[in-house]
Amino acid sequence: MNEQIQITSSPQYHDHLSTARIMWTVSACLIPAAAWGVYVFGLRALWVVIASIVAAVVSEYLAGLLLKRFTLADGSAVLTGLLVGMNMPPAVPFYIPVIASIFAILVVKWTFGGLGSNWMNPALAGRVFVFFSWTGPMTTWTMPRTLPVLDGFTSATYLGVVKTGVTESVGATGGPLALLERVSFPHSNLDTIATDWLNSVILEPLGISLPFGYVDPFIGNIPGSIGEISALLLLLGSVYLFARKIITWEIPASYFLSFGLLTWIFGGLIHGGGAFTGDVLFNVLSGGFMLAVFFMATDMATTPITRKGMLIYGAGVGFLTFLIRTYGSFPEGVSLAIILMNIFVPLIDRATRPARFGVQKAQEAES
């Protein structure tokens, strides 16, 4: 009996990951951070997230109906809506996340041909669109109920307080945490207890003392967007993504190193300090950095395809994030930084693509 062996072109290695599996897995990894935001900000935050997801799913369905393509099962619309909702302030009017999701799906995603054809991260584009369209509601923040303040008390984010203090010369010296202390920004009891324990048991024997104010942003006891406040839960979600090889180390590592080094070297200058005095930990734990570095800057459709390109891209996002946060007029900069670097992805891919097999030898032979 003669058996025929069928030989096909590469790739011949089968990976069980599919587009739908990746999208639903990323969404599942985001749910704990979103759920924490709902817990500390109340049920209204849940309705903001639900409104974002529903608007994204309906927009996806209508686009698919028009183009005779059913794409709801791949989970990309749910993930986009979830990210839009997680990037919203808890008290934002419901029409704003709805418009952000519609813009993300219909304009940014489907105008360019659907999933994989868009050059810009849809969720971030939707957020930036509504941010500049309705800046007031998009910069109105609610204090979490885990802090010792009256219900409904509104304030700026960690980064917003620091930006305002630097602009008004309130925090000319001492760094961001000293500025927060100067304006009596509240800390939770957990922050006090955990910081005291870390200092007395671990750090003081090493000659180090940790000031109050780091534990709250790590756990998620600060004002901010619904899904960006808990660095701990976002880190835990990213660990699973790394384990499943849904994201790789290149973009997060280069993003973190670029942003961290620039913050350490130059970040202290705006607070009256010298070079190499910037507070890296504060800036990493504050704002949308943790959500961006693991879940948005790593979007497969809008990032380079080569390892070298990913490193360049991540470093560029880190540089732009530092530049916008430190010297721009807005306290946050991750959304704009990622979108701006999305523009350069085709150029980065063209500059870092490997030579085709045999081309180099043929050129050498001709020369």
N, C-alpha and C positions, 0 to 999 in steps of 0.2 A: 504494500500500500504506500503510495507516494504522498507525502504530506507537503503541501505548499506553504512556504513561509512568506508572509507578506511584510515587506520592509517599507516603512513610510518615512517621510522627512521628519526632522526634529521639530519640536521636542518630543521625546519618547518616554520621559518620566512623567507619571501621572500623579498630580497632587489633588487630594480630595477637597481642597478648598475651592469653593465656587464664589461667584459674585454675591449671590444671596446669602451664603453662609458667612462671608466676611461682613456684610452689612448688618445682618442680624446679630452677629457676635459683638461688633463694635457698639451697637445700640444697647445690648445687654450689659456691656462693661460701663456704659455711661449711666445706667439707671441708678446705681447706688448714690452717685454724686447728685443726680437730679432729685432723688428721694430725700436726701439730706436737706437740699434747698427748700423743698416743700415743708419739711419738718420745722425748720427754723423760721421760715417766712409765712407759713400758714397755707390754707387751702387755696387762696387766690393764686399763689404761685403754681399750684397744680393745674388750675384752669388756664393759665397762660401757656403752659407746656402743651396741654391738650389742644388748645386752640391752634397752636403752631403746627402740631402734628396733623390735625384734621385738615387744615388749610393746605398743607403740603401734599397730603394723600389725595384730596379732591383735585388739586391742580394737576397732579401726576395722572390721575384717572382721565381727566378731561383731555389732556394732551395726548395720552395714549389712544383715547377714543377718536380723536381727530385724525391721528396718524395711523390708526388701525394697528396699534401695538399695545399689548398688555404687559406692563412692567411693574405693577404693584408688588408682585411676589418677590422681586429681588431685594426689597427692603430699603432701597436707597432713599425713597421719599420719606419713609418713617425716620430714618437717620437724619436727613436734612431738617425735617421739622423738629426733631428732638434737639438738635444742635441750635437751631434758631431759638427755641424756647429756653434752653439753658443759657443763652447769651442775652436774655431779656431781664430788665429790672423787675422785681416782684410786683410792683404796683403799676406797671405800664398798662395803658388802656388796651383792651383786647384787639382793637382793630390794627394796632401796630404790629404785633407778631403775625397776625393773619396776612397783612400786606407784605411783610418780610418773607414769609414762606411762599406766597404767590410769586413774588419777584424772583426768589431763589429758584423755583421750579420752572416757571414759564419763561422767564427772561434769560436767566444765566445758564440754566441746564438745557432746556428744550430748544431755545433759539439756535444753539450750536449743535443740535443733533441728538441730545439725550446723554445718558450716562456714559462717561468716558470720552465724550467729544467736547465737553466744556473746558475752557482754559482757566477758569476762575473757580475757587471754592464757592459753591452756591450758598451755603449757610452764612458764610462770612460776608458775601456780597449782599445778601438780604439784610444782615445786621447793619452793615455800613450804610446801605441805602436809607433805612429808616432812621439811623442815627443822625444823619445830616438833614433828613427831612423833618424829623420831630425831635430836635436836640433836647428840649426841655424835659419831656416825659422819659426820654432815654437816659437822662442823667439825674433822675430823681430816685434816691435809694432809700430802702427801708432797713432800719436796724433789726437784726435778728432777735427773736425773743429769748435767746440764751444769754444776752447781755443785760446788765442791770440798768435798763432804761424804761421809760414809759412806753406802753403799746402805741404803735403808730408813729413813734418819733422817727423822723427822717434825717438823714445825714449823708455826707459824702463817703465814698469808699476810702480805704487806707490810702491809696494812691492819690485820690482827690484831695484829701486833707493835706497831704504832703505837698502836692503841687500848689495848692492855695497858700500854704504857709511859706513856701519858697518865694512865690510871686509877691506876697505881702511882706517879705523879710521877717516873718515870724520865726522861721526856723533857720536863721543864718548859721547857727552852729549846733553841733551835737548829733546830726544825722536824723533820719526819718523817725526812729522810735523816740528820740528825745523830743522831737516836734509833737508827736502824738501825745506824749506825756504832758507837754507844755499846754496843749489845748484841752487837756482832761478827757481824752478819748477813752471810753470805758473798756475795761478788761473783764473777762469772765472769771469766776472763782476757779474754774478748771485751769485757766492760764496761770493764775497765781500759785495754785497748789503744785501743778506739774513743773513750773519753772523753779520753785523752791526745792522740789525733790531732785530735779536734775542738777541743780547747783550744789546742793549739800552732799549728794551721794556720788555723783559721777564727775562733775566739772571742776569743783573747787579743789579736790586733790590734785588736779592737773594744772592748777593755776589759772583756770578760765571761769568767767562768770557770765551767765546768759541773762540779758535783761528781759523784763516782762514785755510781752507783745508778739512773740513768735509762735506760741502754742495756739492762740486763737485762729490765725490764718491757716495753720497747718490742719487743725481739726475742722474749721469752717464756722467760726463764731464771729464773722465780720460782715459788714454790708457789702453787697456786690450783686452781680448777676446770679440768677437762680442756681445754675449748675457749675459755677466756677469757683465757689468759695472754699470747698474742702479739698485741699491739696492731698490729704491722706487718701481719700476715696478715689481720686483721680489717679494717684500713683498705683493703688491696688488694681484698678481696672487696666492700667497700662501693662502691669506685670503679666497679666493673662494674655494680652495682645502680643507681647514679646514672646511668651512661651509658645503661642500658636504660630509664630512667625508671620502674623498679619502686618506688623510693623517691624522695621529693622532699626538698628542702633544709629545709623549714619545721620539722619536728620535731627533726631532729638539730641544726640551728643554734640554735633556741630552747632546747633542752635543754642544749647545751654552754654557751651564753652565760649562762643562768640559773645553772647549777651553777658555772661558772668564775668569774663575778663574785662570787657569794656566798662561794666558797672563798677568792678573793683578798682580799676585804674582811674576812671574819670568821674564816677558817680558821686564821690565825696566832695567834689569841687563846688557844687551848687549849695552845699551845706556849710561852706566855709572851711572845709578840711583840705588837706593836700591830696596829691595823687596817691593811689593805692589805699584809700580809706573808704571806698564805697561799700555799702551794705548789700552784699549779694543775696544773702538769705532773705532779707525783707523783700527785695524786688522779685525774687523767684516765687515766694509764697503769696504775693499780693497780685490782685488783678486777675487777668485771664491767662497768665503765663502757663500754668500747669495744664489747663484745658487745651491751649494752643499747641504746646510742644509735643504732646502725645496724640491728640485726637484731631487736630485741624491742620497743622503744618505737614502731617504725614499723609494727607489725602492722596490716594494713588493716582487719581485722574489728573491732578494738577501739580505733580512734582516730577523731578527728573527721573529718568529710567536707569541711569548708570550710577555706580557707587560714588565715583568722583563728583558727578553732578549733584548728587544728594548732599555731599559734604559742602559744596559751594553754596547750594541753595540754603541749607540750614544756617551756615555762617552769615549769609546775606540777610536772612530773616532776623537773626539775632542782632546784627548791626542796626537794621532799620528799627527794630523794637526799642533798642537803647536810645537811638537818635530821637525818635518821636516822643518817647516817655520823658527823656531828660531835658530836651531842648525845644520840644514842640509845645503847642498850646493846649493839648489834651493830655490828661494823666495816663491814659491807656494807649497802647500802640500796636498790640499784637494783630488785630484784624487788618489794619492798613498795611502793616509790614508783610503779612502773608500774601495779601492781594497784590501788592507791588512786586513781590518776588515771583508770583504766578506769571506776571507779564514776561519775565526773563527766562522762564523754563524752556521754551523752544530754542533760544540762543544757547543756554547752558547745555541742552541735549546735543546741539549741533557741534559745540566746541569740545565735548567730552566723549563723543561716540567713538567706539573702538574702530580700528582699521579693519576692513574686510579681509578675510583669509586670502593670502596670496598677493594682495595689492602691494604691500611694502616690498616684497621680494621682486615683483615685476618692475617696480620703479627703480630699485637698486640695480637690476640687470640692465635697464635701459640707460642708466647713468654711467 
